[in-house]
Amino acid sequence: MSDETKPAPEGQPSAADAEREAKVAAAKAKAAAAKAAGESVAAPAESAPAQATPTDADKEAKIAAAKAKAAAAKAAREAAGDGGDAPKPAPAKAPAKAAAKAPAKKEVAPAYAEIKDDAFIAALRASFQDDIKEAVTSNGQQIVRVVPERARDLLWYLRYDAAIRFDMLTDVTAAHYPERKAFEVVYQLYSIPENRRLRVKAELPEDQPIYTVSDIWTAANWLEREAYDMFGIVFEGHPDLRRILLPEGWVGFPLRKEYPVEYRHNEWVAENLNILEIPEGADLTGKFD
Amino acid sequence: MNAIPLVTHHTETLFDSEQMVLSMGPQHPSTHGVLRVILKLDGERVVDLDCDIGYLHRGAEKIFENRLYPMIAPYFDRLDYIAAVSNGLLYVETVEKAMGLEVPPRAQYLRVILTELNRLSSHLLWLATHALDIGGFTVFLYAFREREEILKIFENFFGARLTCHAFRIGGMTYDAYPEFEAQVRAFCDLFPKRLEEYETLLNENRIWLGRTVGIGIISAEDAISLGLTGAPLRGSGVDYDVRKTDPYECYADLEFDIPIGENGDTFDRYLVRMEEMRQSRRIIMQALDRLPDGPVMGKVPKVIRVPAGEVYHSIEGPKGELGLYLVSDGGTKPYRLRMRPASFVNLGALRKMAVGSLVSDVVAVIGSLDIVLGEIDR
């Protein structure tokens, strides 16, 4: 496993993220180059140029070096037949989602396959025409993508009018895709009489609201509140849209990708928890790598 | 204080009285953790209520997005700490489903035995605390006695009583210890007698009946609309159990019944859970009889990498349908991992169930929902 001798982030815990990332990248690239076979072991601490406070020029040089090394490492890995994903320095997700990046080992099954021979889905498409962007399966589960403006209509239809009535709303949640500046609002439906599940997804631009479904299924009341709490998605027409898990007055929406993993809102803490001093050297920026 | 919409029930009472806002919890023992219920009262009657949750919020879903797949499993033990085995099962099964991994039959049977034991221990804790809340102290002691036996088995198996971290992606790390089968059988032999003891204390107890019959009624239609699952849904007469509708592990090979209630009140939910305990014992006995030999760990790649795509998987936890929605970008960490917590959705029904009842009945209804705040707040 990785060595424990990694020096504690000294002096300035608030060093800019970019700096850390550059360091991490440099360390990673070195490790990768050393290994060449693509085993992802944490970098030996000594190789990380973690000393002093680098200047901007320093930083850029490091980034450039890291990039070059990472590219070399990637080439080496690919040559070794490992496929491998982009050597992105930060633990943040690779921007290109899904896409044809799957490791080339087994036969590459597409992540999402078009639904072809399903009478119910076909009828749904016939009634909603172009408002249903696509109907696909992933891991054998049916997904209907709908334009956000019509999501409520579709859900209403599925609850009351469709050939299969989805009487239970199991879950409402979302996922954030910053590179598209959008959320995917996800509704998990279940039909008790037919024992069938369906997932409805609506891609919602970050600054747009979506209509609530809390009057269609009461369950959506709290679930939408949670989605609002975590992502900042505004559900228009919701009777009681306020934070549910986080306290009132919290700033930010934690499950957005740009929200840091380890982070303390010092002003909020000072005001509400009466902790006025943050201890010297407390690491509030540490990220898992 | 959060704004509670005005309800004008008090005008229906004989004397127009002033309304009072009472904060129950978050340290109140009957709220089973750190739930705060803000009650708006007209005398003893609840006019409106609001739940204040989130005291245990640890940002679990955010943490998941930044951990490798094998590193996530222990976090699940700490969500519903009463039913850590079930939670762990949910996680490993979801990843296995997304990766298309096969689990060896022996591991499947052991998983079922342990999960059902966990259901028993969870239900026993529910019975103990629920009875304690509404005045049955003896049952509390009795139920904890039996729960202890299960926890001893867990401790022998996993080395931990509550946060078991029982399963691994692809199977289990440990096979059963030598006396496991004998100990579980001994417990199963003993258990029906003990269940009868509880029922002797409760089923014809006037106080128990007075506190539970007709309290917190929820109709089947409302229960479905509220998304209730588990005993609160089945108590209202809806036959829905993920073990039957979408069998996982080896549940399809095992015989068991799904008990359902009629009236949807606190007493029916009690009956449903008592019968569920009998059925769990039945499942354990069958699984022990059929327990196959063989390995307990399947073939798993060294680096767990879930192919791009998404999957929703759910299991029947002791508290209801536990769902997990996994979105993967093909990497070693999930892009999004969303837990559908049964307790969270079930607690959302409290307002519907308790408004109009007495303050003391709110306690009974919270007890009969069987919530755990670690899972609600995540």
Interface residues (C-beta under 8 A of the other chain):
Chain A: S40 D85 P91 K93 A94 K97 A98 A99 K101 A102 P103 A109 A111 Y112 S138 N139 Q141 I143 D167 M168 L169 T170 D171 T173 A175 H176 V186 Q188 I192 N195 R197 R199 W217 T218 A219 N221 W222 L223 E226 M230 D240 R242 R243 I244 L245 L246 P247 E248 P254 L255 Y259 V261 K287 F288
Chain B: N2 P5 I53 G54 H57 G59 E61 K62 I63 E65 N66 R67 K97 A98 D222 I224 S225 L226 G227 V238 Y240 T245 D246 V303 R305 P307 A308 G309 E310 V311 Y312 S314 E321 G323 Y325 V327 D329 G330 G331 K333 Y335 R336 R338 R340 F344 V345 L347 G348 K352 D377 R378
